[in-house]
Amino acid sequence: MTEEPQLLMHDRADNVGVVVVEDLKAGTEMLCRITEDNSTFRMTVLDDVPIGHKVAIVDLVKDDTVIKYGEDIGRMVGDAAKGKHVHVHNLKTKRW
C-alpha cells in the first residue's frame, strides 16, 4: 500500500473525492486525504477510474446532490455505491 493519497477530498461534507493518480484500478485500497484537516481514511475503489474523475465516498442514488470542494456540483441521474466511479454517465449539472 502507498502512503501517498490516491484520492483527495477538500471538505468533510464532500460525498465524492477526486482521483489524483494515473491508472487507478478496481479493487485498489486507496489512501484518501481530506485537505480541510489533513485527515486520512482508506476505502476500496470498485471501478477503474481515470485521474481527475470522481469516486463516491458514500452510497449515492438518483436525485442525490453531489458535493465536491464543499459545493453542489450537480445531481445524480443514476446510482453509485460507495467506491464507484462518478462522472457524466451518472451525474449531471443542475444548470440545464
A tleap script that builds the chain and sets N, CA, C and O, in Angstrom:
source leaprc.protein.ff14SB
mol = sequence {
  NMET THR GLU GLU PRO GLN LEU LEU MET HIE
  ASP ARG ALA ASP ASN VAL GLY VAL VAL VAL
  VAL GLU ASP LEU LYS ALA GLY THR GLU MET
  LEU CYS ARG ILE THR GLU ASP ASN SER THR
  PHE ARG MET THR VAL LEU ASP ASP VAL PRO
  ILE GLY HIE LYS VAL ALA ILE VAL ASP LEU
  VAL LYS ASP ASP THR VAL ILE LYS TYR GLY
  GLU ASP ILE GLY ARG MET VAL GLY ASP ALA
  ALA LYS GLY LYS HIE VAL HIE VAL HIE ASN
  LEU LYS THR LYS ARG CTRP
}
set mol.1.N position { 0.831 -1.193 0.000 }
set mol.1.CA position { 0.000 0.000 0.000 }
set mol.1.C position { 0.874 1.256 0.000 }
set mol.1.O position { 1.929 1.290 0.634 }
set mol.2.N position { 0.436 2.250 -0.695 }
set mol.2.CA position { 1.173 3.500 -0.796 }
set mol.2.C position { 0.810 4.437 0.348 }
set mol.2.O position { -0.278 4.337 0.915 }
set mol.3.N position { 1.703 5.332 0.681 }
set mol.3.CA position { 1.425 6.343 1.691 }
set mol.3.C position { 1.094 7.693 1.057 }
set mol.3.O position { 0.789 8.655 1.761 }
set mol.4.N position { 1.155 7.760 -0.259 }
set mol.4.CA position { 0.717 8.956 -0.984 }
set mol.4.C position { -0.767 8.788 -1.290 }
set mol.4.O position { -1.188 7.710 -1.712 }
set mol.5.N position { -1.567 9.833 -1.086 }
set mol.5.CA position { -3.007 9.686 -1.347 }
set mol.5.C position { -3.296 9.439 -2.823 }
set mol.5.O position { -2.628 9.970 -3.711 }
set mol.6.N position { -4.304 8.625 -3.049 }
set mol.6.CA position { -4.781 8.364 -4.405 }
set mol.6.C position { -6.083 9.112 -4.691 }
set mol.6.O position { -6.512 9.232 -5.839 }
set mol.7.N position { -6.701 9.613 -3.615 }
set mol.7.CA position { -7.963 10.334 -3.745 }
set mol.7.C position { -7.953 11.493 -2.766 }
set mol.7.O position { -7.543 11.341 -1.615 }
set mol.8.N position { -8.406 12.654 -3.226 }
set mol.8.CA position { -8.486 13.837 -2.376 }
set mol.8.C position { -9.916 14.323 -2.254 }
set mol.8.O position { -10.686 14.296 -3.214 }
set mol.9.N position { -10.254 14.766 -1.058 }
set mol.9.CA position { -11.497 15.486 -0.777 }
set mol.9.C position { -11.074 16.816 -0.164 }
set mol.9.O position { -10.059 16.886 0.528 }
set mol.10.N position { -11.835 17.852 -0.409 }
set mol.10.CA position { -11.497 19.149 0.159 }
set mol.10.C position { -12.147 19.334 1.525 }
set mol.10.O position { -11.529 19.866 2.446 }
set mol.11.N position { -13.376 18.900 1.650 }
set mol.11.CA position { -14.225 19.233 2.787 }
set mol.11.C position { -14.859 17.959 3.342 }
set mol.11.O position { -15.174 17.045 2.579 }
set mol.12.N position { -15.048 17.888 4.647 }
set mol.12.CA position { -15.701 16.718 5.248 }
set mol.12.C position { -17.130 16.528 4.738 }
set mol.12.O position { -17.660 15.419 4.804 }
set mol.13.N position { -17.759 17.585 4.235 }
set mol.13.CA position { -19.129 17.490 3.712 }
set mol.13.C position { -19.174 16.885 2.305 }
set mol.13.O position { -20.249 16.525 1.826 }
set mol.14.N position { -18.026 16.770 1.642 }
set mol.14.CA position { -17.988 16.207 0.289 }
set mol.14.C position { -18.489 14.760 0.305 }
set mol.14.O position { -18.201 14.003 1.232 }
set mol.15.N position { -19.241 14.389 -0.732 }
set mol.15.CA position { -19.661 12.984 -0.849 }
set mol.15.C position { -19.006 12.295 -2.044 }
set mol.15.O position { -19.316 11.146 -2.357 }
set mol.16.N position { -18.098 13.010 -2.707 }
set mol.16.CA position { -17.230 12.427 -3.732 }
set mol.16.C position { -15.817 12.943 -3.494 }
set mol.16.O position { -15.614 14.009 -2.913 }
set mol.17.N position { -14.850 12.163 -3.955 }
set mol.17.CA position { -13.456 12.589 -3.939 }
set mol.17.C position { -12.904 12.506 -5.339 }
set mol.17.O position { -13.510 11.891 -6.217 }
set mol.18.N position { -11.746 13.127 -5.557 }
set mol.18.CA position { -11.126 13.192 -6.876 }
set mol.18.C position { -9.880 12.300 -6.899 }
set mol.18.O position { -9.023 12.379 -6.019 }
set mol.19.N position { -9.803 11.454 -7.923 }
set mol.19.CA position { -8.644 10.583 -8.113 }
set mol.19.C position { -7.462 11.443 -8.554 }
set mol.19.O position { -7.583 12.257 -9.470 }
set mol.20.N position { -6.316 11.255 -7.892 }
set mol.20.CA position { -5.139 12.090 -8.182 }
set mol.20.C position { -3.942 11.264 -8.659 }
set mol.20.O position { -2.805 11.734 -8.614 }
set mol.21.N position { -4.194 10.038 -9.113 }
set mol.21.CA position { -3.127 9.186 -9.657 }
set mol.21.C position { -3.579 8.605 -10.994 }
set mol.21.O position { -4.775 8.475 -11.256 }
set mol.22.N position { -2.615 8.262 -11.824 }
set mol.22.CA position { -2.898 7.603 -13.102 }
set mol.22.C position { -3.237 6.132 -12.869 }
set mol.22.O position { -2.728 5.507 -11.939 }
set mol.23.N position { -4.097 5.592 -13.721 }
set mol.23.CA position { -4.351 4.148 -13.786 }
set mol.23.C position { -4.827 3.533 -12.476 }
set mol.23.O position { -4.342 2.473 -12.081 }
set mol.24.N position { -5.775 4.187 -11.794 }
set mol.24.CA position { -6.344 3.602 -10.582 }
set mol.24.C position { -7.238 2.425 -10.983 }
set mol.24.O position { -8.187 2.587 -11.750 }
set mol.25.N position { -6.928 1.268 -10.467 }
set mol.25.CA position { -7.621 0.030 -10.868 }
set mol.25.C position { -8.638 -0.409 -9.826 }
set mol.25.O position { -8.437 -0.228 -8.625 }
set mol.26.N position { -9.732 -0.988 -10.305 }
set mol.26.CA position { -10.758 -1.555 -9.435 }
set mol.26.C position { -10.115 -2.516 -8.447 }
set mol.26.O position { -9.224 -3.286 -8.805 }
set mol.27.N position { -10.569 -2.464 -7.209 }
set mol.27.CA position { -10.046 -3.340 -6.174 }
set mol.27.C position { -8.906 -2.748 -5.373 }
set mol.27.O position { -8.469 -3.341 -4.386 }
set mol.28.N position { -8.412 -1.573 -5.787 }
set mol.28.CA position { -7.325 -0.917 -5.051 }
set mol.28.C position { -7.852 -0.333 -3.749 }
set mol.28.O position { -8.869 0.361 -3.731 }
set mol.29.N position { -7.148 -0.622 -2.664 }
set mol.29.CA position { -7.452 0.046 -1.396 }
set mol.29.C position { -6.728 1.385 -1.423 }
set mol.29.O position { -5.499 1.441 -1.363 }
set mol.30.N position { -7.495 2.454 -1.515 }
set mol.30.CA position { -6.932 3.798 -1.676 }
set mol.30.C position { -6.674 4.456 -0.333 }
set mol.30.O position { -7.409 4.245 0.631 }
set mol.31.N position { -5.624 5.253 -0.286 }
set mol.31.CA position { -5.437 6.199 0.802 }
set mol.31.C position { -6.135 7.482 0.358 }
set mol.31.O position { -5.820 8.031 -0.698 }
set mol.32.N position { -7.072 7.954 1.158 }
set mol.32.CA position { -7.867 9.133 0.842 }
set mol.32.C position { -7.530 10.227 1.861 }
set mol.32.O position { -7.467 9.968 3.062 }
set mol.33.N position { -7.315 11.449 1.366 }
set mol.33.CA position { -6.970 12.557 2.255 }
set mol.33.C position { -8.024 13.651 2.150 }
set mol.33.O position { -8.463 14.010 1.057 }
set mol.34.N position { -8.424 14.176 3.309 }
set mol.34.CA position { -9.327 15.329 3.375 }
set mol.34.C position { -8.451 16.543 3.645 }
set mol.34.O position { -7.893 16.677 4.734 }
set mol.35.N position { -8.327 17.425 2.663 }
set mol.35.CA position { -7.372 18.528 2.770 }
set mol.35.C position { -7.784 19.559 3.813 }
set mol.35.O position { -6.929 20.269 4.341 }
set mol.36.N position { -9.076 19.656 4.122 }
set mol.36.CA position { -9.565 20.614 5.117 }
set mol.36.C position { -8.825 20.456 6.455 }
set mol.36.O position { -8.464 21.449 7.086 }
set mol.37.N position { -8.602 19.211 6.884 }
set mol.37.CA position { -7.963 18.978 8.179 }
set mol.37.C position { -6.785 17.994 8.095 }
set mol.37.O position { -6.232 17.589 9.117 }
set mol.38.N position { -6.413 17.621 6.875 }
set mol.38.CA position { -5.297 16.717 6.606 }
set mol.38.C position { -5.508 15.308 7.171 }
set mol.38.O position { -4.544 14.564 7.352 }
set mol.39.N position { -6.756 14.942 7.449 }
set mol.39.CA position { -7.045 13.596 7.938 }
set mol.39.C position { -7.077 12.617 6.769 }
set mol.39.O position { -7.198 13.020 5.612 }
set mol.40.N position { -6.967 11.329 7.081 }
set mol.40.CA position { -6.981 10.299 6.046 }
set mol.40.C position { -7.909 9.162 6.441 }
set mol.40.O position { -8.245 8.980 7.611 }
set mol.41.N position { -8.309 8.413 5.442 }
set mol.41.CA position { -9.050 7.176 5.637 }
set mol.41.C position { -8.748 6.292 4.439 }
set mol.41.O position { -8.168 6.746 3.453 }
set mol.42.N position { -9.139 5.047 4.527 }
set mol.42.CA position { -8.938 4.110 3.419 }
set mol.42.C position { -10.278 3.585 2.947 }
set mol.42.O position { -11.202 3.389 3.736 }
set mol.43.N position { -10.365 3.362 1.652 }
set mol.43.CA position { -11.534 2.718 1.071 }
set mol.43.C position { -11.121 2.055 -0.229 }
set mol.43.O position { -10.096 2.400 -0.815 }
set mol.44.N position { -11.924 1.103 -0.674 }
set mol.44.CA position { -11.622 0.360 -1.894 }
set mol.44.C position { -12.409 0.945 -3.056 }
set mol.44.O position { -13.619 1.148 -2.959 }
set mol.45.N position { -11.717 1.213 -4.153 }
set mol.45.CA position { -12.372 1.680 -5.371 }
set mol.45.C position { -12.910 0.449 -6.110 }
set mol.45.O position { -12.238 -0.579 -6.190 }
set mol.46.N position { -14.116 0.565 -6.644 }
set mol.46.CA position { -14.791 -0.580 -7.256 }
set mol.46.C position { -14.710 -0.605 -8.776 }
set mol.46.O position { -15.072 -1.604 -9.398 }
set mol.47.N position { -14.240 0.481 -9.380 }
set mol.47.CA position { -14.103 0.581 -10.841 }
set mol.47.C position { -12.696 1.075 -11.156 }
set mol.47.O position { -12.024 1.637 -10.291 }
set mol.48.N position { -12.249 0.865 -12.394 }
set mol.48.CA position { -11.082 1.582 -12.894 }
set mol.48.C position { -11.524 3.038 -13.050 }
set mol.48.O position { -12.551 3.305 -13.673 }
set mol.49.N position { -10.765 3.974 -12.495 }
set mol.49.CA position { -11.164 5.387 -12.550 }
set mol.49.C position { -9.983 6.223 -13.028 }
set mol.49.O position { -8.905 6.165 -12.435 }
set mol.50.N position { -10.173 7.003 -14.101 }
set mol.50.CA position { -9.089 7.859 -14.601 }
set mol.50.C position { -8.761 9.001 -13.639 }
set mol.50.O position { -9.599 9.417 -12.839 }
set mol.51.N position { -7.549 9.490 -13.732 }
set mol.51.CA position { -7.139 10.650 -12.954 }
set mol.51.C position { -8.089 11.815 -13.230 }
set mol.51.O position { -8.498 12.036 -14.370 }
set mol.52.N position { -8.433 12.557 -12.178 }
set mol.52.CA position { -9.324 13.717 -12.310 }
set mol.52.C position { -10.801 13.390 -12.211 }
set mol.52.O position { -11.621 14.299 -12.080 }
set mol.53.N position { -11.161 12.117 -12.270 }
set mol.53.CA position { -12.561 11.725 -12.152 }
set mol.53.C position { -12.910 11.506 -10.685 }
set mol.53.O position { -12.030 11.445 -9.826 }
set mol.54.N position { -14.197 11.389 -10.414 }
set mol.54.CA position { -14.697 11.309 -9.045 }
set mol.54.C position { -15.051 9.877 -8.648 }
set mol.54.O position { -15.354 9.030 -9.489 }
set mol.55.N position { -15.000 9.637 -7.321 }
set mol.55.CA position { -15.409 8.372 -6.718 }
set mol.55.C position { -16.393 8.704 -5.597 }
set mol.55.O position { -16.174 9.638 -4.827 }
set mol.56.N position { -17.471 7.936 -5.514 }
set mol.56.CA position { -18.447 8.120 -4.436 }
set mol.56.C position { -17.830 7.722 -3.098 }
set mol.56.O position { -17.241 6.648 -2.976 }
set mol.57.N position { -17.965 8.579 -2.109 }
set mol.57.CA position { -17.461 8.317 -0.763 }
set mol.57.C position { -18.528 7.632 0.077 }
set mol.57.O position { -18.221 6.945 1.051 }
set mol.58.N position { -19.776 7.822 -0.307 }
set mol.58.CA position { -20.938 7.183 0.321 }
set mol.58.C position { -21.815 6.653 -0.804 }
set mol.58.O position { -21.613 7.016 -1.963 }
set mol.59.N position { -22.773 5.811 -0.489 }
set mol.59.CA position { -23.733 5.379 -1.499 }
set mol.59.C position { -24.538 6.583 -1.970 }
set mol.59.O position { -25.101 7.318 -1.159 }
set mol.60.N position { -24.589 6.781 -3.281 }
set mol.60.CA position { -25.368 7.862 -3.891 }
set mol.60.C position { -26.450 7.245 -4.758 }
set mol.60.O position { -26.213 6.252 -5.445 }
set mol.61.N position { -27.644 7.836 -4.725 }
set mol.61.CA position { -28.757 7.337 -5.537 }
set mol.61.C position { -29.301 8.464 -6.399 }
set mol.61.O position { -29.017 9.640 -6.173 }
set mol.62.N position { -30.088 8.075 -7.389 }
set mol.62.CA position { -30.676 9.044 -8.311 }
set mol.62.C position { -31.314 10.193 -7.542 }
set mol.62.O position { -32.034 9.985 -6.565 }
set mol.63.N position { -31.036 11.410 -8.003 }
set mol.63.CA position { -31.521 12.680 -7.462 }
set mol.63.C position { -30.754 13.190 -6.240 }
set mol.63.O position { -31.052 14.279 -5.750 }
set mol.64.N position { -29.778 12.435 -5.738 }
set mol.64.CA position { -28.927 12.974 -4.665 }
set mol.64.C position { -28.117 14.143 -5.199 }
set mol.64.O position { -27.733 14.153 -6.369 }
set mol.65.N position { -27.858 15.118 -4.356 }
set mol.65.CA position { -26.961 16.221 -4.671 }
set mol.65.C position { -25.526 15.767 -4.440 }
set mol.65.O position { -25.216 15.143 -3.425 }
set mol.66.N position { -24.659 16.086 -5.389 }
set mol.66.CA position { -23.250 15.725 -5.281 }
set mol.66.C position { -22.478 16.943 -4.779 }
set mol.66.O position { -22.586 18.038 -5.331 }
set mol.67.N position { -21.698 16.727 -3.723 }
set mol.67.CA position { -20.910 17.793 -3.106 }
set mol.67.C position { -19.424 17.498 -3.325 }
set mol.67.O position { -18.918 16.450 -2.924 }
set mol.68.N position { -18.739 18.444 -3.967 }
set mol.68.CA position { -17.297 18.356 -4.231 }
set mol.68.C position { -16.699 19.720 -3.911 }
set mol.68.O position { -17.273 20.743 -4.286 }
set mol.69.N position { -15.568 19.758 -3.234 }
set mol.69.CA position { -14.941 21.011 -2.797 }
set mol.69.C position { -15.896 21.841 -1.938 }
set mol.69.O position { -15.817 23.069 -1.925 }
set mol.70.N position { -16.810 21.159 -1.214 }
set mol.70.CA position { -17.773 21.849 -0.369 }
set mol.70.C position { -18.904 22.512 -1.125 }
set mol.70.O position { -19.685 23.261 -0.538 }
set mol.71.N position { -19.008 22.249 -2.428 }
set mol.71.CA position { -20.009 22.907 -3.288 }
set mol.71.C position { -20.896 21.890 -3.976 }
set mol.71.O position { -20.471 20.772 -4.267 }
set mol.72.N position { -22.128 22.285 -4.232 }
set mol.72.CA position { -23.085 21.492 -5.009 }
set mol.72.C position { -22.636 21.530 -6.472 }
set mol.72.O position { -22.623 22.595 -7.090 }
set mol.73.N position { -22.267 20.365 -7.027 }
set mol.73.CA position { -21.815 20.334 -8.427 }
set mol.73.C position { -22.821 19.665 -9.354 }
set mol.73.O position { -22.584 19.579 -10.559 }
set mol.74.N position { -23.941 19.188 -8.811 }
set mol.74.CA position { -24.944 18.568 -9.670 }
set mol.74.C position { -25.762 17.524 -8.936 }
set mol.74.O position { -25.730 17.414 -7.710 }
set mol.75.N position { -26.505 16.752 -9.742 }
set mol.75.CA position { -27.359 15.714 -9.155 }
set mol.75.C position { -27.102 14.397 -9.852 }
set mol.75.O position { -26.745 14.344 -11.029 }
set mol.76.N position { -27.293 13.350 -9.100 }
set mol.76.CA position { -27.120 12.011 -9.643 }
set mol.76.C position { -28.302 11.674 -10.544 }
set mol.76.O position { -29.456 11.909 -10.184 }
set mol.77.N position { -28.007 11.124 -11.715 }
set mol.77.CA position { -29.057 10.645 -12.626 }
set mol.77.C position { -29.053 9.120 -12.676 }
set mol.77.O position { -29.809 8.502 -13.426 }
set mol.78.N position { -28.199 8.542 -11.877 }
set mol.78.CA position { -28.113 7.099 -11.704 }
set mol.78.C position { -27.494 6.840 -10.348 }
set mol.78.O position { -27.086 7.780 -9.665 }
set mol.79.N position { -27.419 5.610 -9.955 }
set mol.79.CA position { -26.867 5.253 -8.654 }
set mol.79.C position { -25.359 5.025 -8.744 }
set mol.79.O position { -24.830 4.674 -9.799 }
set mol.80.N position { -24.684 5.229 -7.622 }
set mol.80.CA position { -23.256 4.901 -7.496 }
set mol.80.C position { -23.006 4.509 -6.046 }
set mol.80.O position { -23.079 5.343 -5.144 }
set mol.81.N position { -22.715 3.247 -5.837 }
set mol.81.CA position { -22.386 2.779 -4.496 }
set mol.81.C position { -21.052 3.370 -4.055 }
set mol.81.O position { -20.259 3.817 -4.884 }
set mol.82.N position { -20.812 3.368 -2.759 }
set mol.82.CA position { -19.526 3.810 -2.214 }
set mol.82.C position { -18.401 3.078 -2.941 }
set mol.82.O position { -18.400 1.850 -3.030 }
set mol.83.N position { -17.438 3.855 -3.464 }
set mol.83.CA position { -16.305 3.281 -4.190 }
set mol.83.C position { -16.471 3.240 -5.698 }
set mol.83.O position { -15.534 2.879 -6.409 }
set mol.84.N position { -17.657 3.606 -6.207 }
set mol.84.CA position { -17.920 3.570 -7.653 }
set mol.84.C position { -17.547 4.904 -8.313 }
set mol.84.O position { -17.496 5.952 -7.670 }
set mol.85.N position { -17.294 4.819 -9.605 }
set mol.85.CA position { -16.953 5.955 -10.465 }
set mol.85.C position { -18.172 6.882 -10.592 }
set mol.85.O position { -19.285 6.418 -10.838 }
set mol.86.N position { -17.956 8.178 -10.424 }
set mol.86.CA position { -18.999 9.190 -10.623 }
set mol.86.C position { -18.506 10.122 -11.719 }
set mol.86.O position { -17.467 10.767 -11.584 }
set mol.87.N position { -19.270 10.181 -12.811 }
set mol.87.CA position { -18.883 11.012 -13.962 }
set mol.87.C position { -20.143 11.299 -14.776 }
set mol.87.O position { -21.250 11.176 -14.253 }
set mol.88.N position { -19.997 11.675 -16.028 }
set mol.88.CA position { -21.129 12.103 -16.853 }
set mol.88.C position { -22.168 11.001 -17.081 }
set mol.88.O position { -23.295 11.309 -17.470 }
set mol.89.N position { -21.832 9.744 -16.856 }
set mol.89.CA position { -22.786 8.669 -17.053 }
set mol.89.C position { -23.806 8.581 -15.907 }
set mol.89.O position { -24.857 7.961 -16.067 }
set mol.90.N position { -23.506 9.195 -14.759 }
set mol.90.CA position { -24.447 9.132 -13.642 }
set mol.90.C position { -24.570 10.465 -12.879 }
set mol.90.O position { -25.213 10.513 -11.830 }
set mol.91.N position { -23.974 11.520 -13.385 }
set mol.91.CA position { -24.007 12.850 -12.755 }
set mol.91.C position { -24.278 13.908 -13.815 }
set mol.91.O position { -23.665 13.904 -14.883 }
set mol.92.N position { -25.194 14.806 -13.513 }
set mol.92.CA position { -25.495 15.918 -14.432 }
set mol.92.C position { -25.552 17.208 -13.625 }
set mol.92.O position { -25.928 17.207 -12.452 }
set mol.93.N position { -25.170 18.314 -14.273 }
set mol.93.CA position { -25.291 19.618 -13.668 }
set mol.93.C position { -26.770 19.960 -13.449 }
set mol.93.O position { -27.638 19.433 -14.145 }
set mol.94.N position { -27.051 20.830 -12.496 }
set mol.94.CA position { -28.423 21.297 -12.267 }
set mol.94.C position { -28.717 22.544 -13.102 }
set mol.94.O position { -29.838 23.050 -13.092 }
set mol.95.N position { -27.721 23.029 -13.815 }
set mol.95.CA position { -27.882 24.269 -14.577 }
set mol.95.C position { -28.784 24.121 -15.791 }
set mol.95.O position { -29.448 25.081 -16.181 }
set mol.96.N position { -28.822 22.949 -16.392 }
set mol.96.CA position { -29.703 22.726 -17.551 }
set mol.96.C position { -30.078 21.289 -17.645 }
set mol.96.O position { -30.813 20.901 -18.553 }
savepdb mol mol.pdb
quit
